[in-house]
Amino acid sequence: MPYSLDVFDSAQPLDTDEGLVLGGETRAIKARAFGAKSVITGNITVDKDSNGLTYKHTEATARNVSLPSAAIASPTFREGGSFKILNLAGAGTISIIKNGTFTLERVGAGAVTSITLAAGGWAECIYVDTDHWAVIGSGLS
């Protein structure tokens, strides 16, 4: 009997009736389908594992999120890939900064050297293409 994987079914078994263990692969598929999250407890340097994540910041301490240049991001961070940052009410500011030489664009404001995300704001950082990141959201300056 063929086995189908329903990534939206939280009770999906890890073993199939064929005796195959899906384990990590099932969890990885579910994480991407539901948008895995990570709590910000320190400064972050974005890498391939950030693709598709939602970062949540609740501490009063200000933090930095460093975006990589193409030499670091490509090919493992795919063009068009993105991640989100939620800076909840009462949290410290987040500085979105450049780690390398590339264009950092705050959509609607043009090229910038860094972006500040205020408490209560959100941002989506999109790897547009080689040497170009674009950031959209609310509470950006």
Order of alpha helices (4+ residues) and beta strands (2+ residues): alpha-beta-beta-beta-beta-alpha-beta-beta-beta-beta-beta-beta
